[in-house]
């Protein structure tokens, strides 16, 4: 197998790895965004009701208590999702760098072969 063929095979494998890492990154980002959306939804203003003032205030306090507890749990999930995104970004950067090196090597080899002919 020639050097050109070896670099081509490595480049193909590297491109597949890059695609896989980028897909994993997009998935991690989507999960993180979903959690952010759920946290934001907790802050929405409740709809107007026909409840008496005291009952409406009790309902609001009960909701805020529940929302605070739920927000706390979601913030833990958000922290975990953020770590996953950062790891996926680091892996994607590494694979991108390797792929870029292989593309550069193939380009240099092609240029050298063109000079020889």
PyMOL CGO cylinders between C-alpha atoms (Angstrom):
from pymol import cmd
from pymol.cgo import CYLINDER

trace = [
    CYLINDER, 0.00, 0.00, 0.00, 1.40, 3.37, -1.00, 0.3, 1, 1, 1, 1, 1, 1,
    CYLINDER, 1.40, 3.37, -1.00, 1.82, 6.31, 1.31, 0.3, 1, 1, 1, 1, 1, 1,
    CYLINDER, 1.82, 6.31, 1.31, -0.90, 8.14, -0.60, 0.3, 1, 1, 1, 1, 1, 1,
    CYLINDER, -0.90, 8.14, -0.60, -3.35, 5.25, -0.10, 0.3, 1, 1, 1, 1, 1, 1,
    CYLINDER, -3.35, 5.25, -0.10, -2.46, 5.00, 3.59, 0.3, 1, 1, 1, 1, 1, 1,
    CYLINDER, -2.46, 5.00, 3.59, -3.06, 8.72, 4.08, 0.3, 1, 1, 1, 1, 1, 1,
    CYLINDER, -3.06, 8.72, 4.08, -6.33, 8.44, 2.17, 0.3, 1, 1, 1, 1, 1, 1,
    CYLINDER, -6.33, 8.44, 2.17, -7.51, 5.60, 4.42, 0.3, 1, 1, 1, 1, 1, 1,
    CYLINDER, -7.51, 5.60, 4.42, -6.45, 7.48, 7.55, 0.3, 1, 1, 1, 1, 1, 1,
    CYLINDER, -6.45, 7.48, 7.55, -8.20, 10.58, 6.24, 0.3, 1, 1, 1, 1, 1, 1,
    CYLINDER, -8.20, 10.58, 6.24, -11.41, 8.64, 5.64, 0.3, 1, 1, 1, 1, 1, 1,
    CYLINDER, -11.41, 8.64, 5.64, -11.31, 7.18, 9.13, 0.3, 1, 1, 1, 1, 1, 1,
    CYLINDER, -11.31, 7.18, 9.13, -10.52, 10.58, 10.60, 0.3, 1, 1, 1, 1, 1, 1,
    CYLINDER, -10.52, 10.58, 10.60, -13.42, 12.19, 8.74, 0.3, 1, 1, 1, 1, 1, 1,
    CYLINDER, -13.42, 12.19, 8.74, -15.79, 9.53, 10.08, 0.3, 1, 1, 1, 1, 1, 1,
    CYLINDER, -15.79, 9.53, 10.08, -14.47, 10.06, 13.61, 0.3, 1, 1, 1, 1, 1, 1,
    CYLINDER, -14.47, 10.06, 13.61, -14.95, 13.81, 13.23, 0.3, 1, 1, 1, 1, 1, 1,
    CYLINDER, -14.95, 13.81, 13.23, -18.53, 13.34, 12.05, 0.3, 1, 1, 1, 1, 1, 1,
    CYLINDER, -18.53, 13.34, 12.05, -19.23, 11.08, 15.02, 0.3, 1, 1, 1, 1, 1, 1,
    CYLINDER, -19.23, 11.08, 15.02, -17.71, 13.53, 17.52, 0.3, 1, 1, 1, 1, 1, 1,
    CYLINDER, -17.71, 13.53, 17.52, -19.62, 16.46, 16.02, 0.3, 1, 1, 1, 1, 1, 1,
    CYLINDER, -19.62, 16.46, 16.02, -22.87, 14.47, 16.22, 0.3, 1, 1, 1, 1, 1, 1,
    CYLINDER, -22.87, 14.47, 16.22, -22.14, 13.69, 19.88, 0.3, 1, 1, 1, 1, 1, 1,
    CYLINDER, -22.14, 13.69, 19.88, -21.45, 17.37, 20.50, 0.3, 1, 1, 1, 1, 1, 1,
    CYLINDER, -21.45, 17.37, 20.50, -24.72, 18.44, 18.86, 0.3, 1, 1, 1, 1, 1, 1,
    CYLINDER, -24.72, 18.44, 18.86, -26.61, 15.87, 20.93, 0.3, 1, 1, 1, 1, 1, 1,
    CYLINDER, -26.61, 15.87, 20.93, -24.99, 17.07, 24.16, 0.3, 1, 1, 1, 1, 1, 1,
    CYLINDER, -24.99, 17.07, 24.16, -25.75, 20.69, 23.28, 0.3, 1, 1, 1, 1, 1, 1,
    CYLINDER, -25.75, 20.69, 23.28, -29.37, 19.84, 22.51, 0.3, 1, 1, 1, 1, 1, 1,
    CYLINDER, -29.37, 19.84, 22.51, -29.76, 18.07, 25.85, 0.3, 1, 1, 1, 1, 1, 1,
    CYLINDER, -29.76, 18.07, 25.85, -28.25, 21.03, 27.67, 0.3, 1, 1, 1, 1, 1, 1,
    CYLINDER, -28.25, 21.03, 27.67, -30.55, 23.44, 25.83, 0.3, 1, 1, 1, 1, 1, 1,
    CYLINDER, -30.55, 23.44, 25.83, -33.55, 21.30, 26.73, 0.3, 1, 1, 1, 1, 1, 1,
    CYLINDER, -33.55, 21.30, 26.73, -32.67, 21.62, 30.40, 0.3, 1, 1, 1, 1, 1, 1,
    CYLINDER, -32.67, 21.62, 30.40, -32.22, 25.39, 30.04, 0.3, 1, 1, 1, 1, 1, 1,
    CYLINDER, -32.22, 25.39, 30.04, -35.64, 25.60, 28.39, 0.3, 1, 1, 1, 1, 1, 1,
    CYLINDER, -35.64, 25.60, 28.39, -37.21, 23.62, 31.24, 0.3, 1, 1, 1, 1, 1, 1,
    CYLINDER, -37.21, 23.62, 31.24, -35.62, 25.96, 33.80, 0.3, 1, 1, 1, 1, 1, 1,
    CYLINDER, -35.62, 25.96, 33.80, -36.89, 29.00, 31.89, 0.3, 1, 1, 1, 1, 1, 1,
    CYLINDER, -36.89, 29.00, 31.89, -40.39, 27.50, 31.76, 0.3, 1, 1, 1, 1, 1, 1,
    CYLINDER, -40.39, 27.50, 31.76, -40.48, 27.46, 35.55, 0.3, 1, 1, 1, 1, 1, 1,
    CYLINDER, -40.48, 27.46, 35.55, -40.27, 31.26, 35.54, 0.3, 1, 1, 1, 1, 1, 1,
    CYLINDER, -40.27, 31.26, 35.54, -43.33, 31.77, 33.34, 0.3, 1, 1, 1, 1, 1, 1,
    CYLINDER, -43.33, 31.77, 33.34, -46.12, 33.87, 34.82, 0.3, 1, 1, 1, 1, 1, 1,
    CYLINDER, -46.12, 33.87, 34.82, -49.12, 31.74, 35.78, 0.3, 1, 1, 1, 1, 1, 1,
    CYLINDER, -49.12, 31.74, 35.78, -52.42, 32.33, 34.03, 0.3, 1, 1, 1, 1, 1, 1,
    CYLINDER, -52.42, 32.33, 34.03, -55.08, 34.47, 35.67, 0.3, 1, 1, 1, 1, 1, 1,
    CYLINDER, -55.08, 34.47, 35.67, -57.60, 32.51, 37.74, 0.3, 1, 1, 1, 1, 1, 1,
    CYLINDER, -57.60, 32.51, 37.74, -60.95, 33.19, 39.34, 0.3, 1, 1, 1, 1, 1, 1,
    CYLINDER, -60.95, 33.19, 39.34, -59.74, 31.99, 42.74, 0.3, 1, 1, 1, 1, 1, 1,
    CYLINDER, -59.74, 31.99, 42.74, -60.20, 34.14, 45.82, 0.3, 1, 1, 1, 1, 1, 1,
    CYLINDER, -60.20, 34.14, 45.82, -57.12, 36.22, 46.65, 0.3, 1, 1, 1, 1, 1, 1,
    CYLINDER, -57.12, 36.22, 46.65, -56.04, 34.08, 49.63, 0.3, 1, 1, 1, 1, 1, 1,
    CYLINDER, -56.04, 34.08, 49.63, -56.37, 30.83, 47.67, 0.3, 1, 1, 1, 1, 1, 1,
    CYLINDER, -56.37, 30.83, 47.67, -54.52, 32.33, 44.71, 0.3, 1, 1, 1, 1, 1, 1,
    CYLINDER, -54.52, 32.33, 44.71, -51.67, 33.43, 46.99, 0.3, 1, 1, 1, 1, 1, 1,
    CYLINDER, -51.67, 33.43, 46.99, -51.47, 29.98, 48.63, 0.3, 1, 1, 1, 1, 1, 1,
    CYLINDER, -51.47, 29.98, 48.63, -51.38, 28.39, 45.18, 0.3, 1, 1, 1, 1, 1, 1,
    CYLINDER, -51.38, 28.39, 45.18, -48.62, 30.79, 44.11, 0.3, 1, 1, 1, 1, 1, 1,
    CYLINDER, -48.62, 30.79, 44.11, -46.54, 30.02, 47.22, 0.3, 1, 1, 1, 1, 1, 1,
    CYLINDER, -46.54, 30.02, 47.22, -47.05, 26.28, 46.71, 0.3, 1, 1, 1, 1, 1, 1,
    CYLINDER, -47.05, 26.28, 46.71, -46.03, 26.57, 43.07, 0.3, 1, 1, 1, 1, 1, 1,
    CYLINDER, -46.03, 26.57, 43.07, -42.96, 28.65, 43.87, 0.3, 1, 1, 1, 1, 1, 1,
    CYLINDER, -42.96, 28.65, 43.87, -41.89, 26.11, 46.51, 0.3, 1, 1, 1, 1, 1, 1,
    CYLINDER, -41.89, 26.11, 46.51, -42.29, 23.27, 44.02, 0.3, 1, 1, 1, 1, 1, 1,
    CYLINDER, -42.29, 23.27, 44.02, -40.58, 25.29, 41.26, 0.3, 1, 1, 1, 1, 1, 1,
    CYLINDER, -40.58, 25.29, 41.26, -37.60, 26.09, 43.50, 0.3, 1, 1, 1, 1, 1, 1,
    CYLINDER, -37.60, 26.09, 43.50, -37.13, 22.41, 44.35, 0.3, 1, 1, 1, 1, 1, 1,
    CYLINDER, -37.13, 22.41, 44.35, -37.51, 21.40, 40.72, 0.3, 1, 1, 1, 1, 1, 1,
    CYLINDER, -37.51, 21.40, 40.72, -35.15, 24.19, 39.60, 0.3, 1, 1, 1, 1, 1, 1,
    CYLINDER, -35.15, 24.19, 39.60, -32.56, 22.91, 42.07, 0.3, 1, 1, 1, 1, 1, 1,
    CYLINDER, -32.56, 22.91, 42.07, -32.74, 19.41, 40.56, 0.3, 1, 1, 1, 1, 1, 1,
    CYLINDER, -32.74, 19.41, 40.56, -32.61, 20.81, 37.03, 0.3, 1, 1, 1, 1, 1, 1,
    CYLINDER, -32.61, 20.81, 37.03, -29.55, 22.90, 37.91, 0.3, 1, 1, 1, 1, 1, 1,
    CYLINDER, -29.55, 22.90, 37.91, -27.74, 19.70, 38.92, 0.3, 1, 1, 1, 1, 1, 1,
    CYLINDER, -27.74, 19.70, 38.92, -28.70, 18.14, 35.58, 0.3, 1, 1, 1, 1, 1, 1,
    CYLINDER, -28.70, 18.14, 35.58, -27.59, 21.33, 33.85, 0.3, 1, 1, 1, 1, 1, 1,
    CYLINDER, -27.59, 21.33, 33.85, -24.18, 21.15, 35.51, 0.3, 1, 1, 1, 1, 1, 1,
    CYLINDER, -24.18, 21.15, 35.51, -23.78, 17.54, 34.40, 0.3, 1, 1, 1, 1, 1, 1,
    CYLINDER, -23.78, 17.54, 34.40, -24.94, 18.39, 30.87, 0.3, 1, 1, 1, 1, 1, 1,
    CYLINDER, -24.94, 18.39, 30.87, -22.52, 21.33, 30.73, 0.3, 1, 1, 1, 1, 1, 1,
    CYLINDER, -22.52, 21.33, 30.73, -19.64, 19.05, 31.66, 0.3, 1, 1, 1, 1, 1, 1,
    CYLINDER, -19.64, 19.05, 31.66, -20.71, 16.62, 28.96, 0.3, 1, 1, 1, 1, 1, 1,
    CYLINDER, -20.71, 16.62, 28.96, -20.77, 19.47, 26.40, 0.3, 1, 1, 1, 1, 1, 1,
    CYLINDER, -20.77, 19.47, 26.40, -17.30, 20.60, 27.44, 0.3, 1, 1, 1, 1, 1, 1,
    CYLINDER, -17.30, 20.60, 27.44, -15.94, 17.06, 27.13, 0.3, 1, 1, 1, 1, 1, 1,
    CYLINDER, -15.94, 17.06, 27.13, -17.60, 16.61, 23.73, 0.3, 1, 1, 1, 1, 1, 1,
    CYLINDER, -17.60, 16.61, 23.73, -16.13, 19.94, 22.58, 0.3, 1, 1, 1, 1, 1, 1,
    CYLINDER, -16.13, 19.94, 22.58, -12.64, 18.89, 23.69, 0.3, 1, 1, 1, 1, 1, 1,
    CYLINDER, -12.64, 18.89, 23.69, -12.95, 15.54, 21.91, 0.3, 1, 1, 1, 1, 1, 1,
    CYLINDER, -12.95, 15.54, 21.91, -14.26, 17.21, 18.74, 0.3, 1, 1, 1, 1, 1, 1,
    CYLINDER, -14.26, 17.21, 18.74, -11.38, 19.72, 18.80, 0.3, 1, 1, 1, 1, 1, 1,
    CYLINDER, -11.38, 19.72, 18.80, -8.83, 16.92, 19.14, 0.3, 1, 1, 1, 1, 1, 1,
    CYLINDER, -8.83, 16.92, 19.14, -10.32, 14.90, 16.28, 0.3, 1, 1, 1, 1, 1, 1,
    CYLINDER, -10.32, 14.90, 16.28, -10.61, 18.06, 14.16, 0.3, 1, 1, 1, 1, 1, 1,
    CYLINDER, -10.61, 18.06, 14.16, -6.94, 18.83, 14.75, 0.3, 1, 1, 1, 1, 1, 1,
    CYLINDER, -6.94, 18.83, 14.75, -5.91, 15.30, 13.78, 0.3, 1, 1, 1, 1, 1, 1,
    CYLINDER, -5.91, 15.30, 13.78, -8.09, 15.47, 10.69, 0.3, 1, 1, 1, 1, 1, 1,
    CYLINDER, -8.09, 15.47, 10.69, -6.56, 18.83, 9.74, 0.3, 1, 1, 1, 1, 1, 1,
    CYLINDER, -6.56, 18.83, 9.74, -3.06, 17.39, 10.02, 0.3, 1, 1, 1, 1, 1, 1,
    CYLINDER, -3.06, 17.39, 10.02, -3.98, 14.49, 7.75, 0.3, 1, 1, 1, 1, 1, 1,
    CYLINDER, -3.98, 14.49, 7.75, -5.53, 16.85, 5.21, 0.3, 1, 1, 1, 1, 1, 1,
    CYLINDER, -5.53, 16.85, 5.21, -2.35, 18.93, 5.29, 0.3, 1, 1, 1, 1, 1, 1,
    CYLINDER, -2.35, 18.93, 5.29, -0.15, 15.86, 4.84, 0.3, 1, 1, 1, 1, 1, 1,
    CYLINDER, -0.15, 15.86, 4.84, -2.24, 14.67, 1.89, 0.3, 1, 1, 1, 1, 1, 1,
    CYLINDER, -2.24, 14.67, 1.89, -2.04, 18.13, 0.35, 0.3, 1, 1, 1, 1, 1, 1,
    CYLINDER, -2.04, 18.13, 0.35, 1.74, 18.27, 0.76, 0.3, 1, 1, 1, 1, 1, 1,
    CYLINDER, 1.74, 18.27, 0.76, 2.13, 14.78, -0.69, 0.3, 1, 1, 1, 1, 1, 1,
    CYLINDER, 2.13, 14.78, -0.69, -0.03, 15.71, -3.68, 0.3, 1, 1, 1, 1, 1, 1,
    CYLINDER, -0.03, 15.71, -3.68, 2.01, 18.89, -4.22, 0.3, 1, 1, 1, 1, 1, 1,
    CYLINDER, 2.01, 18.89, -4.22, 5.26, 16.94, -4.02, 0.3, 1, 1, 1, 1, 1, 1,
    CYLINDER, 5.26, 16.94, -4.02, 3.96, 14.36, -6.50, 0.3, 1, 1, 1, 1, 1, 1,
    CYLINDER, 3.96, 14.36, -6.50, 2.90, 17.13, -8.88, 0.3, 1, 1, 1, 1, 1, 1,
    CYLINDER, 2.90, 17.13, -8.88, 6.36, 18.70, -8.73, 0.3, 1, 1, 1, 1, 1, 1,
    CYLINDER, 6.36, 18.70, -8.73, 7.96, 15.36, -9.58, 0.3, 1, 1, 1, 1, 1, 1,
    CYLINDER, 7.96, 15.36, -9.58, 5.83, 14.86, -12.70, 0.3, 1, 1, 1, 1, 1, 1,
]
cmd.load_cgo(trace, "trace")
